[in-house]
Amino acid sequence: MKPKTIIEPFKIKSVEPIRFTTREEREKFLKDAGYNPFLIHADDVLIDLLTDSGTSAMSAKQWAGIMDGDESYAGSKSFYHFESVVRSITGMKYIIPTHQGRAAEKILFTIVGGPGKYIPNNTHFDTTRANVEFSGAEAVDLLNEVGKHPEIRADFKGNMDIEKLEAFIKEKGVENIPLCMITVTNNSGGGQPVSMQNIRETKEVCKKYNIPLFLDACRFAENAYFIKLREKGYEDKTPLEIAQEMFSYADGATMSAKKDALVNIGGFLALNDEQLAMNSRNMLIVTEGFPTYGGLAGRDLEAVAQGLLEIMDEHYLQYRIKSVEYLGEKLLAAGVPIIEPPGGHAIYIDAKRFLPNIPPEQYPGQSVVCELYLEGGVRAVEIGSVMFGKYDKNGKFIPSMMELVRLAIPRRVYTQSHIDYLIEVIVEVYKKRNNLKGYKITYEAPMLRHFTARFEPI
Ligand SMILES: *Cc1c(COP(=O)(O)O)cnc(C)c1O
């Protein structure tokens, strides 16, 4: 038989209780947190979809690796294990461990960035943009047109706009573009995948102008599985083979192991260029640690190595992609507007269509996020004008391109009944949408304001 039900491809050995609260309690918690879910105590959250980063459940084998970690300061055997696994997937020569993805970004852009420089990307993730801009360089998103329309269904909405990329290189000058980046999958644009053809074509343009291509590889395995499902010629390839081909077009990669390496902390910078690798290792020693541990414990390196093997298991990837799709399709069936089709690691509610009466300057996404918490103890995150909104020179508000609410699904953590409960909560909030109010910001930090901002309902 060919089963229709896709089951969790694991059984549960160790459990962690979740805490139920009353609506009255949640009203107080939310107010105390300045209406910013980042500031709510995790213990007061029932279903936590704030992020899929560092929230994975590790396997028994990963925990065994934790015990087996070699904590030698230099030359730890855990480093060589980690290095060989990362190398077998990426094919890169120099593998530099970092404590998480942004540490790799910080090192890379400190070296290649700086004033007058431009970094093109399909869509920069917030920390990537922050690290590019912190160096003085400009981060430019060149997403394919179809990726900007939440309601359009297409297979590869994370694709780079190749024509725009070439025009951009000609306009800004090759000497001002130290590298080009592709984010797989496109986290900020709905977890949408990038096709192999698009990676190949981006590489061709980069090669023509002698610009190195880097992958922001946080969700490389989910991207590989979408290629297998949707791109002709890849049906019979394994996720590993597809990932290897993706990396074969890149000259380097940054990775947050907190995503597709199924660990709670870790990351790496992978490079082919020897000089860049030497400069990066020198920076690493100043900011992270010695090159064979780079801000991690030996045990963390073991857990990453094992996680990278597990993530490419086809049963895991099928369950992963299908369970996110299950959530998305159920919401669509209830009329809730989301980015279509469902992405790899998350469902993105389109708050512009959910709350058409709340303008961007009153943060409709934040309003949905607050109501999901009040209604059902669900924690989600706004990815819209709170995260990406700006002010021009005269202090005029410039909204984000999209107003989204991200429901990121931690890996191997929640079961289908958790997801069914979540659907109930979201549909209930959708029914009450005409009663929802906008928000105003009462405090904001100069960079990455969404983490610490405080709000008040209007
Ligand atoms: C999470 C993430 C990062 C940053 O990684 P951290 O481990 O959180 O520092 C960079 N890019 C993308 C696409 C991400 O999803």
The ligand as an SDF file (V2000), in Angstrom:
LIG
                    3D

 15 15  0  0  0  0  0  0  0  0999 V2000
   18.7050   32.4590   10.8700 C   0  0  0  0  0  0  0  0  0  0  0  0
   19.2390   33.0040    9.6290 C   0  0  0  0  0  0  0  0  0  0  0  0
   20.4550   33.7040    9.6070 C   0  0  0  0  0  0  0  0  0  0  0  0
   21.2360   34.0350   10.8610 C   0  0  0  0  0  0  0  0  0  0  0  0
   21.5870   32.9320   11.6020 O   0  0  0  0  0  0  0  0  0  0  0  0
   21.6570   32.9710   13.2130 P   0  0  0  0  0  0  0  0  0  0  0  0
   22.1110   31.6010   13.5560 O   0  0  0  0  0  0  0  0  0  0  0  0
   20.3230   33.3140   13.7320 O   0  0  0  0  0  0  0  0  0  0  0  0
   22.6800   33.9990   13.5850 O   0  0  0  0  0  0  0  0  0  0  0  0
   20.9100   34.1340    8.3870 C   0  0  0  0  0  0  0  0  0  0  0  0
   20.2140   33.9380    7.2440 N   0  0  0  0  0  0  0  0  0  0  0  0
   19.0490   33.2760    7.2350 C   0  0  0  0  0  0  0  0  0  0  0  0
   18.3320   33.0480    5.9470 C   0  0  0  0  0  0  0  0  0  0  0  0
   18.5160   32.8030    8.4170 C   0  0  0  0  0  0  0  0  0  0  0  0
   17.3410   32.1710    8.4010 O   0  0  0  0  0  0  0  0  0  0  0  0
  1  2  1  0
  2  3  1  0
  2 14  2  0
  3  4  1  0
  3 10  2  0
  4  5  1  0
  5  6  1  0
  6  7  2  0
  6  8  1  0
  6  9  1  0
 10 11  1  0
 11 12  2  0
 12 13  1  0
 12 14  1  0
 14 15  1  0
M  END
$$$$
